[in-house]
Structure formats: C-alpha cells, structure tokens
Amino acid sequence: MPYKLNIFSKILILLVLLLTPIVVLYSFTNRTTNKVVQDQIQSSNLNQLSFFMHQLDSNVERLAMSPVILGSDPYIREFIDRSGDPAYDMLREQSRIIEKLSLQSVASGWVNELTIVIPKEKKVLSSSIFVNGTDRWPWQDPVHRTWSFQAQADDKSGGSFYREISEPVRAEVLNQARVLYQVRFSAQNLIQLLDVYKSDKRSDPFLFDGASAFIVNSTSEAQIPAAIRERLRGINLAASGQMQMKLVDQQYLISYVKSDQLGWYLIDYVPVQKILSPITMSRNLFYISIGLLLGMSVLASFLLYRNVQIPLVKMIQSVQKVKRGDLSARITYQAKNEFDFLIQRFNEMAEQIQVLVEDVYAEKIRSREATLKQLQSQIHPHFLYNSLFFIINSAEMEDKESVVAMAQNLAEYYRYTTRVENQMVRLREELDMARHYLSIQTLRIHRLTYQITVPDTMLEERIPRLILQPLVENAIVHGIERSLGGDRITITGEQDAEFNRLIVEDNGAGLTDERLEQLHKQLQTAMTDEIGCGTWNVHHRLVYQFGQGSGLHLERGDSGGVRSVLTWRREAQIQGPKMEVPEA
C-alpha cells in the first residue's frame, strides 16, 4: 500500500518549501562574501610574509659576501702567503687581522662571527674570543659552501647558521684547502626579526627547514608550530603558497614563503574562525531566526491538527500491531473529542478478537499434542521382537552375560520410550536412551561401533522425546546392515548463537544425490510409506516445536554414508509460547 501524506506532513512540507529559497539565497551570498574576504586576507598575509622574507634574505646575502671581502683583503692575503716565513712578524699581523675581523663583524646589523682557518698550520683567527686560537677545529669536516644550520642544546639562541669559502675552490674537505673563510650568525638574529614581525602583524611566525628543525619567536607557544611541522614534514612545498589545516580542533590558515638564501620556510598561521568571526556571527543569527520561525510554524501546525492527527496515528499503530499478531494491543490515548468513541470501540473489538484467537490457538495446540502422541506410538515393534529372540537364543547358548546386558539395556530403553507424560526432555536423557539402543544393536551386530561427542553446554538443551532414536535406527537398518563394510555410527553435537545441531552419520552404503533430493521433497509433504513414519515424525516434531529454521536435513557423509542433521533453536532464541505437551 503506497504511503500517503497526512495533513500535518503536508503543512510542514509547505512551510519548508517557503523557507528553503530564503535559506539557499542567503547561504549563497554568505559563501560568496566569505570567499572574497578570505581571498583578500590570504593575499595580504602572503604579500606581507614575502616582504618580510625579502628583508631577511637581504641581510643574509650581505653576510654571505663577508668571506669574499676577506679573501680579497691585501693584508689577509699577505698574512696567508707569508705564513711560516721567519722574517715575517706573525704575532703583530695576526693581531691586526683579528682586529679587522672584529670591525667587519660589528659593521653588520646582525651579530655574527668571521673566521679564517689555515689548516696546514692549524691556525684559527676569528672575531669571537671563544673561537680565536682554538686547536679543536673539525679538520676533517667537509666545506659547507651553502648556508648550513647547527643546533646546539646548550645554546639559548637556538643554534647558528654558517657558510664557508675555501681556497682552492675545489677543496671538498678542510684538510684539502689552503685557507677557509667562514661567516656564522646566531639564530637569535632571526628570533628578533620574528618578534618584530609578530608585534606588527599580531601573528605568530616561525622558520622551518622542511625536515625537523624550526625556529620560533620568543613568545610563541611551541604546540601549534610543532604540530604544523609534523604535518608539513616530507611534503614538497612550493616557493610560496597557502593551505588550510585543522589543528587542535580548529581550522588554521597556513602561509609560507621559502628563503632564497637559507632554503628555510617562513611560516605564519592564523585561525580562520578569527578572520571570519563577524561574518559567522551574522550567519548564525540569521540561521537562528529561521530556526525559530520554522519551530513556531511547526508548533502552530501541531496545535492546529493535534486533535485529528495524533488519534489517527494511535489507531494506525494499534491496527498494525494487531496485524502483526499482537492481539493485546490497546489504545490508551484520550483524545477528548469524537475520537474517544472510535478508540473505545476499537479496544472492545481487539479484546473480542484476542479471546477468539486464544480459543482457536488452544484447540490447535491440543490437536498437535494428540498428533505427536500418535506419532510416538507408531515406532515399529519389530525391534522388540528381535531383541527378545536374541535373549532366547543367548539363553539357549547359556550366554548369561549377553542375556543380562540385553535385558538391562532393553528395560532402560522401553522404560524411556513408554513415558508419555512429558514430551520435552533434556538432550542428556535422549543421548542416554541412544546409548542403550546402540548397546543393544552392538550385541546383535558385533562389528558395529559408535561414538558420541556432544559439548557439555548442549546437554541441558530441551528437545522432543524420541527424536534421535529413529535416525540411529535408520543408520543401522539402511546403512550398516546393507553394507558389509559399514561398522561405525557417530553422533556429534554443535551449536552457535542461535541453533543447536545434532549430527548422526554412518559409513554404510549411502544414497545417491537423486534419492537424497527425493527424500527432502517427501519430508515436506504428508507422511507416506516411502519416507517412513520415523523420519517424517522427527522432522515435523522439530518444526512444530521450534518453528522456522528447525527440522531434519539429509546429506551425503564424508565416509560415504548418510549424514542426518537435526537442527533446532536454542532455548534463549525461542520467541513466543512453546508448544509443550502437558503432563498426563
């Protein structure tokens, strides 16, 4: 039956259709405004960052020219050329060069160190008193012709950048050079520049080498720069650009520019929400107003139609419950209008239907109980005759042990089968009866062996009485006795979350696929002589008791015989009343 919209739903849909164009138009204009503002801010941030990087590169480039100037100074050239000459006043010239290095170092706007290294004579002349004259220079280090960064854990400035020029130019390591010129400046110079940029722009810039090292301003919180560094590590960044990144549950605009001199990236970040907060506030106020308008419209529609819509919904729900079989469904809602009469008459009708159906169901249960007892009484009596003849023959042969064993097992077997007061038993009792039956058969058929393997968790499951014996009997009569090689019967128990399974398998003659298919079809029809009352009885008793998914399934066994699989629902999965036969 196709679903039809009620009056309340139609009014709500109409209100939504009226408000939707307004919301869509505002959303479009708001998105356009946000995009324009965001583009302008991004462009401004990137331009400011590029200008700052240009100033930084200019200072670094001036420092990079210092080794070239030192290499062309005539006094320094004379000192290098005449180094080792006894007639040359080395100490006086050395003091003059150190003074020249100091003057050139302080001439720059940045704090830096200028150093001249003569590897052959192990001489180090520097503008820094901590480096000048040291003999602990890394003589085996390669020549760093580009700016390199050296981090020092004990250096509060965060490390330093240095660059070297060697003579000859082709020297790869320091020992191969005649002379080495080095310029070094502290990262504290960059930190001071970052502090100035931060105070002017109210941002939080930092420098990043693209791998692991980074330099932050003096007032920066290292948490967000460290998170950005982890996200950008290993990414092939362009010379400049921007991206958005979510950090610490907040969206950030990341701007970056690469230094032509150092090869590092100057990175600045700013929360996107901070940029767009005024527009976002206006948008939220509009959406709240639309929400309130829609809520008031819904409330007005509900108050207008509640006296019609709610009683109809209650009646439809109760009718659907009755349709699904829940005859206890009643309407407890009081409409306080004309619907009260309909609700009262519906409850009376549902009560009368429930009484009638319960009477019919009880009669059906009694009919099924009679059918089950009748099926139980149809167990073939030839088994008793064979067992009695075996006792007579054994007595004539004076085989006392066989007579006693047969009599005991036969007594236990018939004491179990003749009890009809309770049709539901524990699986443990059914297995004990099967053991007595198999013990009787092993006395008659000496080659017969059997094995019963059932989990302990299955032993307390309830099952109809005499559900297992017909399958064991079929396995012996149609499998073992018809095959000279047949000598084994196994009973195995399995269970999952929903079903129990009991598998009876023999290694006898077996059945063809056509015969198995024919037996499956006959199990679904009325009992006939072809299928036999025992097998049909087992299948239909399980279906009667446990419902859909339960029953008997026949298939070819792994050893060539027939495998009979009993399936029934576990007690925890059984829904609705069980069809148990009351005690007589």
KAWOPE-V353442 format. One record per residue. N is the residue number from 1. SS is DSSP state (alpha for helix, beta for strand, coil for the rest). PSI is psi in degrees with one decimal (999 if undefined). D_LAST is the distance of its C-alpha to the last C-alpha in Angstrom with 1 decimal. Layout:
N;SS;PSI;D_LAST
N;SS;PSI;D_LAST
This chain:
1;coil;121.5;48.4
2;coil;145.9;51.7
3;coil;134.5;52.0
4;coil;134.2;54.4
5;coil;136.1;56.4
6;coil;176.0;56.0
7;alpha;-42.6;59.1
8;alpha;-44.4;58.7
9;alpha;-39.7;58.7
10;alpha;-42.6;61.7
11;alpha;-40.6;63.8
12;alpha;-42.9;63.0
13;alpha;-39.8;64.0
14;alpha;-43.2;67.2
15;alpha;-41.8;68.1
16;alpha;-41.4;67.5
17;alpha;-31.9;69.7
18;alpha;-36.9;72.4
19;alpha;-21.9;72.4
20;alpha;-47.1;71.9
21;alpha;-37.0;75.5
22;alpha;-45.7;76.9
23;alpha;-41.9;74.8
24;alpha;-44.7;75.7
25;alpha;-43.9;79.4
26;alpha;-40.7;79.5
27;alpha;-39.1;77.6
28;alpha;-47.5;80.1
29;alpha;-37.6;83.1
30;alpha;-40.8;81.7
31;alpha;-40.0;81.0
32;alpha;-43.5;84.5
33;alpha;-45.2;86.0
34;alpha;-42.5;84.1
35;alpha;-43.5;85.2
36;alpha;-48.1;88.8
37;alpha;-42.8;88.9
38;alpha;-40.6;87.1
39;alpha;-41.4;89.4
40;alpha;-43.2;92.5
41;alpha;-41.6;91.2
42;alpha;-44.0;90.4
43;alpha;-40.7;93.8
44;alpha;-44.1;95.5
45;alpha;-42.6;93.7
46;alpha;-38.7;94.4
47;alpha;-43.0;98.1
48;alpha;-39.2;98.5
49;alpha;-40.3;96.8
50;alpha;-39.4;99.1
51;alpha;-42.7;102.2
52;alpha;-41.8;101.2
53;alpha;-34.6;100.6
54;alpha;-42.9;104.0
55;alpha;-42.2;105.6
56;alpha;-45.6;103.8
57;alpha;-33.8;104.8
58;alpha;-44.3;108.4
59;alpha;-42.0;108.5
60;alpha;-38.0;106.9
61;alpha;-38.6;109.3
62;alpha;-40.0;112.3
63;alpha;-32.9;111.1
64;alpha;-22.7;110.5
65;coil;-11.1;114.3
66;alpha;-45.5;115.3
67;alpha;-34.4;115.2
68;alpha;-41.6;117.3
69;alpha;-41.0;119.9
70;alpha;-39.5;120.0
71;alpha;-23.0;120.6
72;alpha;-0.9;123.6
73;coil;128.5;125.2
74;alpha;-36.8;128.6
75;alpha;-41.1;128.4
76;alpha;-37.4;125.0
77;alpha;-41.9;126.1
78;alpha;-40.6;129.2
79;alpha;-40.7;127.0
80;alpha;-42.5;124.7
81;alpha;-36.8;127.6
82;coil;11.1;129.7
83;coil;126.8;126.8
84;coil;-8.9;128.0
85;coil;124.2;131.7
86;coil;-28.6;133.6
87;coil;-5.2;136.2
88;coil;131.9;133.5
89;coil;89.3;132.7
90;alpha;-40.7;128.9
91;alpha;-43.4;128.0
92;alpha;-43.8;130.0
93;alpha;-34.2;128.7
94;alpha;-42.1;125.1
95;alpha;-38.9;125.4
96;alpha;-40.8;126.8
97;alpha;-40.6;123.9
98;alpha;-38.2;121.3
99;alpha;-38.9;123.0
100;alpha;-39.6;123.0
101;alpha;-39.2;119.3
102;alpha;-41.2;118.6
103;alpha;-42.7;120.7
104;alpha;-31.6;119.0
105;alpha;-43.5;115.5
106;alpha;-13.4;116.2
107;coil;-20.2;117.7
108;coil;154.3;114.2
109;coil;-16.0;112.0
110;coil;151.5;109.2
111;coil;122.7;109.1
112;beta;171.0;109.6
113;beta;133.4;111.0
114;beta;131.2;113.6
115;beta;138.1;113.9
116;beta;128.3;116.3
117;beta;127.8;115.2
118;beta;97.6;117.7
119;alpha;-35.8;115.5
120;alpha;-39.7;118.4
121;alpha;5.5;119.9
122;coil;40.6;116.5
123;beta;138.7;117.9
124;beta;115.0;115.7
125;beta;127.0;117.5
126;beta;155.4;115.4
127;coil;-11.4;115.7
128;coil;128.9;113.0
129;coil;-20.7;114.2
130;coil;-19.9;110.8
131;coil;-31.8;111.3
132;coil;127.2;115.1
133;coil;2.4;116.3
134;coil;147.6;112.9
135;coil;12.0;112.6
136;coil;39.3;108.8
137;coil;143.1;108.7
138;coil;86.0;106.1
139;coil;-21.7;108.6
140;coil;0.1;106.1
141;coil;151.2;104.3
142;beta;162.3;104.6
143;coil;122.8;106.8
144;coil;97.3;104.8
145;coil;-16.1;106.7
146;coil;165.8;104.1
147;coil;128.2;102.8
148;beta;152.4;100.2
149;beta;134.2;98.1
150;beta;111.6;98.0
151;coil;140.6;95.3
152;coil;122.8;96.1
153;coil;-32.5;93.5
154;coil;6.1;96.2
155;coil;115.3;98.0
156;coil;-20.3;97.2
157;coil;-12.8;98.6
158;coil;-1.0;95.7
159;coil;-169.3;97.9
160;beta;158.2;100.8
161;beta;141.3;101.9
162;beta;156.1;104.8
163;beta;144.9;106.7
164;beta;148.3;109.3
165;beta;132.6;112.3
166;beta;156.4;113.8
167;beta;121.8;117.1
168;coil;164.7;117.1
169;coil;-28.5;114.4
170;coil;-4.0;112.7
171;coil;128.5;111.8
172;coil;-38.0;108.1
173;beta;166.8;107.9
174;alpha;-38.2;110.2
175;alpha;-21.5;112.0
176;alpha;-10.0;113.2
177;coil;148.5;114.8
178;coil;-39.1;118.4
179;beta;150.2;117.4
180;beta;129.9;114.3
181;beta;128.6;114.2
182;beta;137.7;111.1
183;beta;135.9;110.2
184;beta;136.6;107.2
185;beta;149.3;105.9
186;beta;147.8;103.1
187;coil;-12.1;99.9
188;alpha;-29.4;100.8
189;alpha;-43.2;103.2
190;alpha;-37.4;100.2
191;alpha;-39.6;98.2
192;alpha;-39.9;101.1
193;alpha;-41.2;101.2
194;alpha;-36.7;97.5
195;alpha;-41.4;97.9
196;alpha;-44.7;100.6
197;alpha;-38.8;98.6
198;alpha;-40.1;95.6
199;alpha;-31.1;97.7
200;alpha;-40.7;99.2
201;alpha;-6.3;96.1
202;coil;42.4;93.4
203;coil;-167.4;91.4
204;coil;71.8;90.3
205;coil;158.4;91.9
206;beta;163.6;91.7
207;beta;142.5;92.9
208;beta;132.8;90.7
209;coil;1.2;91.8
210;coil;-7.8;88.9
211;coil;-79.5;87.3
212;coil;-29.1;86.7
213;coil;142.7;89.7
214;beta;153.2;90.2
215;beta;123.7;92.6
216;beta;163.7;91.6
217;coil;167.5;93.8
218;coil;-21.6;94.3
219;coil;15.2;91.9
220;coil;146.3;89.2
221;coil;120.7;85.5
222;alpha;-10.0;84.7
223;alpha;-50.9;81.1
224;alpha;-44.7;81.5
225;alpha;-38.3;84.4
226;alpha;-38.9;82.4
227;alpha;-40.4;79.5
228;alpha;-40.9;81.8
229;alpha;-42.0;83.4
230;alpha;-35.3;80.0
231;alpha;-33.5;79.2
232;alpha;-12.9;82.7
233;coil;129.3;83.1
234;coil;-6.6;83.5
235;coil;134.9;83.9
236;coil;94.5;87.1
237;coil;151.1;88.6
238;coil;-179.3;91.4
239;coil;-31.4;94.8
240;beta;158.5;93.5
241;beta;-177.4;90.5
242;beta;153.5;87.6
243;beta;159.4;83.8
244;beta;142.3;81.0
245;beta;138.4;78.6
246;beta;119.2;75.7
247;beta;133.4;76.2
248;coil;48.5;74.4
249;coil;30.2;72.4
250;beta;144.1;75.6
251;beta;131.2;77.5
252;beta;147.1;81.1
253;beta;118.4;84.0
254;beta;122.9;85.6
255;beta;139.9;89.3
256;beta;147.6;91.1
257;beta;136.2;94.6
258;beta;137.6;95.8
259;coil;129.2;99.1
260;coil;-27.6;101.6
261;coil;-52.5;103.2
262;coil;-25.3;100.3
263;coil;3.7;97.6
264;coil;166.5;95.2
265;beta;131.2;93.3
266;beta;118.3;93.9
267;beta;135.6;90.5
268;beta;145.5;89.9
269;beta;148.2;86.6
270;beta;138.3;85.9
271;beta;130.0;82.6
272;alpha;-37.0;82.1
273;alpha;-32.6;80.4
274;alpha;-35.5;83.6
275;alpha;-43.1;85.7
276;alpha;13.2;83.6
277;alpha;-41.1;82.4
278;alpha;-42.8;84.5
279;alpha;-38.6;83.3
280;alpha;-39.1;79.7
281;alpha;-43.4;79.9
282;alpha;-41.3;81.2
283;alpha;-42.8;78.5
284;alpha;-39.6;75.7
285;alpha;-39.7;77.2
286;alpha;-44.9;77.1
287;alpha;-35.6;73.5
288;alpha;-40.5;72.5
289;alpha;-44.3;74.3
290;alpha;-39.7;72.6
291;alpha;-42.1;69.2
292;alpha;-41.3;69.9
293;alpha;-43.5;71.0
294;alpha;-40.1;67.9
295;alpha;-42.1;65.7
296;alpha;-36.6;67.4
297;alpha;-41.5;67.1
298;alpha;-43.4;63.3
299;alpha;-43.2;63.0
300;alpha;-41.3;65.0
301;alpha;-39.8;62.9
302;alpha;-43.8;59.7
303;alpha;-28.5;60.9
304;alpha;-35.6;62.1
305;alpha;6.3;58.9
306;alpha;-29.0;56.1
307;alpha;-11.0;55.4
308;alpha;-45.6;54.6
309;alpha;-48.2;53.5
310;alpha;-46.4;50.9
311;alpha;-37.8;48.9
312;alpha;-42.2;48.9
313;alpha;-42.9;47.6
314;alpha;-42.4;44.8
315;alpha;-40.9;43.8
316;alpha;-41.8;44.0
317;alpha;-41.2;41.9
318;alpha;-38.2;39.1
319;alpha;-40.6;39.3
320;alpha;-37.2;39.0
321;alpha;-43.2;35.9
322;alpha;-38.9;34.2
323;alpha;-35.1;35.4
324;coil;-4.5;33.7
325;coil;-0.2;30.4
326;coil;89.0;30.7
327;coil;-4.7;30.0
328;coil;2.9;30.5
329;coil;129.5;34.2
330;coil;153.0;36.5
331;coil;117.8;40.3
332;coil;-4.5;41.5
333;coil;138.2;45.2
334;coil;111.1;47.6
335;coil;-22.7;50.5
336;coil;37.3;52.4
337;coil;-157.9;53.7
338;coil;-20.9;52.7
339;alpha;-19.1;49.8
340;alpha;-36.4;47.9
341;alpha;-44.8;47.2
342;alpha;-40.2;45.8
343;alpha;-42.3;43.7
344;alpha;-43.5;42.2
345;alpha;-34.0;41.4
346;alpha;-43.4;39.9
347;alpha;-40.8;37.5
348;alpha;-42.8;36.5
349;alpha;-42.9;35.9
350;alpha;-36.8;33.9
351;alpha;-42.5;31.6
352;alpha;-40.1;31.1
353;alpha;-40.5;30.4
354;alpha;-42.5;27.8
355;alpha;-44.3;25.9
356;alpha;-44.4;26.1
357;alpha;-39.3;25.1
358;alpha;-38.2;22.0
359;alpha;-44.1;20.9
360;alpha;-39.9;21.6
361;alpha;-41.5;19.9
362;alpha;-40.4;16.6
363;alpha;-37.1;16.9
364;alpha;-39.5;17.8
365;alpha;-43.7;14.9
366;alpha;-37.6;12.5
367;alpha;-40.6;15.0
368;alpha;-37.2;14.9
369;alpha;-41.9;11.2
370;alpha;-39.2;11.8
371;alpha;-41.3;14.9
372;alpha;-41.5;13.6
373;alpha;-35.0;11.3
374;alpha;-40.7;14.3
375;alpha;-36.7;16.6
376;alpha;-34.8;14.8
377;coil;-7.4;15.3
378;coil;8.3;18.9
379;coil;130.6;20.1
380;coil;134.1;23.3
381;coil;-4.1;23.5
382;alpha;-23.9;27.2
383;alpha;-41.4;26.4
384;alpha;-41.9;25.2
385;alpha;-45.4;28.3
386;alpha;-40.9;30.6
387;alpha;-39.7;29.2
388;alpha;-41.3;29.6
389;alpha;-37.6;33.1
390;alpha;-42.1;34.0
391;alpha;-42.3;33.1
392;alpha;-47.6;35.2
393;alpha;-41.8;38.1
394;alpha;-36.4;38.0
395;alpha;-41.3;38.0
396;alpha;-32.6;41.0
397;coil;4.2;42.7
398;coil;34.5;41.9
399;coil;83.5;40.3
400;alpha;-40.7;38.3
401;alpha;-41.2;37.3
402;alpha;-38.7;35.8
403;alpha;-45.2;33.9
404;alpha;-45.6;32.4
405;alpha;-44.5;31.6
406;alpha;-43.1;30.0
407;alpha;-41.7;27.9
408;alpha;-48.1;26.7
409;alpha;-37.5;25.9
410;alpha;-39.0;24.3
411;alpha;-45.7;22.1
412;alpha;-39.1;21.0
413;alpha;-48.3;20.5
414;alpha;-25.5;18.2
415;alpha;-34.9;16.3
416;alpha;-43.8;15.5
417;alpha;-24.5;15.1
418;coil;-2.0;12.7
419;coil;117.3;10.0
420;coil;8.0;7.5
421;coil;-23.3;4.9
422;coil;115.2;7.7
423;coil;-9.2;10.2
424;beta;127.2;13.0
425;beta;169.3;15.0
426;beta;150.4;18.5
427;alpha;-29.6;21.3
428;alpha;-42.5;22.5
429;alpha;-39.2;19.5
430;alpha;-37.6;20.0
431;alpha;-37.1;23.7
432;alpha;-41.4;23.3
433;alpha;-39.1;21.5
434;alpha;-35.8;24.4
435;alpha;-42.2;26.9
436;alpha;-42.6;25.5
437;alpha;-44.3;25.7
438;alpha;-34.2;29.2
439;alpha;-39.2;30.3
440;alpha;-43.1;29.6
441;alpha;-34.0;31.5
442;alpha;-26.0;34.4
443;alpha;-32.9;34.8
444;alpha;-40.9;35.2
445;coil;100.1;37.3
446;coil;-27.2;39.6
447;coil;-9.2;41.0
448;coil;131.9;37.7
449;beta;158.0;37.3
450;beta;158.3;34.8
451;beta;132.1;34.7
452;beta;119.0;31.9
453;beta;104.4;33.3
454;coil;130.6;30.9
455;coil;148.0;31.9
456;alpha;-29.4;30.4
457;alpha;-18.6;29.7
458;alpha;-18.6;27.2
459;coil;-26.8;25.1
460;coil;1.7;23.0
461;coil;142.8;22.4
462;beta;146.0;18.8
463;beta;149.8;18.3
464;beta;144.4;15.8
465;coil;145.1;14.8
466;coil;38.1;17.4
467;coil;-21.3;19.8
468;coil;-32.5;22.8
469;alpha;-40.7;22.8
470;alpha;-34.2;23.9
471;alpha;-40.9;26.8
472;alpha;-40.5;27.9
473;alpha;-43.2;27.8
474;alpha;-39.9;30.0
475;alpha;-35.2;32.4
476;alpha;-47.9;32.9
477;alpha;-47.5;33.1
478;alpha;-13.2;35.1
479;alpha;-60.8;36.9
480;alpha;-48.6;37.6
481;coil;-24.5;38.0
482;coil;0.5;40.2
483;coil;124.9;42.5
484;coil;-26.9;44.7
485;coil;-10.1;45.1
486;coil;126.8;41.4
487;coil;7.5;40.2
488;beta;138.0;38.3
489;beta;131.4;34.9
490;beta;141.4;34.4
491;beta;118.2;31.3
492;beta;138.5;32.5
493;beta;139.3;30.8
494;beta;156.6;32.6
495;beta;149.7;31.9
496;coil;-161.1;34.0
497;coil;-21.4;33.8
498;coil;-36.3;31.3
499;beta;152.4;29.6
500;beta;147.1;28.2
501;beta;132.7;29.4
502;beta;120.9;28.5
503;beta;122.7;31.3
504;beta;120.6;31.2
505;beta;140.0;34.7
506;beta;165.7;36.6
507;coil;35.6;40.3
508;coil;-149.5;40.1
509;coil;-32.8;41.8
510;coil;-180.0;40.4
511;coil;154.5;40.5
512;coil;164.7;43.3
513;alpha;-37.0;43.2
514;alpha;-41.3;43.1
515;alpha;-39.8;40.0
516;alpha;-41.7;38.2
517;alpha;-38.5;39.0
518;alpha;-40.9;37.8
519;alpha;-39.2;34.4
520;alpha;-40.3;34.1
521;alpha;-39.3;34.8
522;alpha;-27.7;32.4
523;alpha;-26.2;29.5
524;coil;-6.8;30.1
525;coil;-176.1;30.0
526;coil;153.7;27.5
527;coil;134.4;26.4
528;coil;170.2;29.2
529;coil;-25.1;30.2
530;coil;-44.2;32.7
531;coil;-28.6;30.5
532;coil;140.1;27.7
533;alpha;-30.8;24.0
534;alpha;-50.5;23.3
535;alpha;-45.1;25.6
536;alpha;-38.8;24.8
537;alpha;-47.9;21.0
538;alpha;-49.0;21.8
539;alpha;-48.8;24.1
540;alpha;-28.8;22.1
541;alpha;-39.5;18.8
542;alpha;-41.9;21.1
543;alpha;-43.9;22.9
544;alpha;-42.3;19.8
545;alpha;-42.2;18.5
546;alpha;-5.6;21.9
547;coil;-158.8;24.3
548;coil;140.9;28.0
549;coil;-13.9;29.6
550;coil;161.8;26.5
551;beta;-164.6;26.2
552;beta;136.4;27.9
553;beta;130.2;31.7
554;beta;137.9;33.7
555;beta;170.5;37.3
556;beta;133.5;40.0
557;coil;163.7;39.9
558;coil;-29.0;43.0
559;coil;8.6;43.3
560;coil;-15.6;43.3
561;coil;-153.6;39.7
562;beta;136.9;36.8
563;beta;121.4;35.1
564;beta;122.2;31.5
565;beta;115.4;30.7
566;beta;128.5;27.2
567;beta;129.2;27.6
568;beta;154.6;25.1
569;beta;145.6;25.8
570;coil;155.0;25.9
571;alpha;-34.7;23.6
572;alpha;-18.4;26.8
573;alpha;-7.9;27.7
574;coil;125.2;24.5
575;coil;146.0;25.4
576;coil;175.5;23.4
577;coil;139.1;19.7
578;coil;146.3;17.5
579;coil;76.3;15.1
580;coil;141.8;12.0
581;coil;126.8;8.7
582;coil;155.9;6.4
583;coil;142.6;3.8
584;coil;999;0.0
